[in-house]
């Protein structure tokens, strides 16, 4: 009986420890000097998801009239069959790389002050599709399967007439962003750690975090001691990440 109680106690301790560790994903200096804001999803506009967190809300989004780039490249094709008492069944697949680039505008507001962002989203994915011959020989259709997805986002953020350029990549269905926000030699770095997107200054200090460990509830931290301009800048970058999170 004592052995069973010890095992149960150990299991409970491990679960509590795991849950606690899952929560601690940001630097203590950032946690102590910022507020934890829950992200609320508002509505979908022009393929983008509008959100709000803390003092910031996405108030406008649109797809620009710029030409949409799209390219498909077939990278392989295969056929296979199965022999049974009922006869021979054939089917076929092809792997296609699909590249797309679209352009958007997004704006966030905080107490009447707005920040505008122009950006483009380039996606490259590999998809497995059923061939036409495979459809006719098998007698049934199959849905396409996405094998991988890569994204690269670049654009300009206008904060009080100061233009910042940004670029980040590898922000797909699972987090893993890497990139920068830049203006005249002042660079902020975008990195990822423990399913969170971090924005750091040139010295490696965490300035903000977008937490993604729980897909049902996203959270944001932005340091309170940053200037209003810096907070707007970081909030705009996070608003873009949240807007394209499920964009394909």
Secondary structure, DSSP 8 states (H G I E B T S, - for coil): -HHHHHHHHHHHHHHHHHHHHHH--S-HHHHHTEEEEE-EEEEEETTEEEEEETTEEEEEEEE-SS--EEEEEEEEEEEEEEEETTEEEEEEEEEEEEEEEEEEEEEEEETTEEEEEEEEEEEEEEEEEE-HHHHHHHSS----EEEEEEEEEEEEEEETTEEEEEEEE--SSS---EEEEEETTEEEEEEEETTEEEEE-TTS-EEEEEE-SSTTS-EEEEETTS-HHHHHHHHHHHHHHHHTTT--
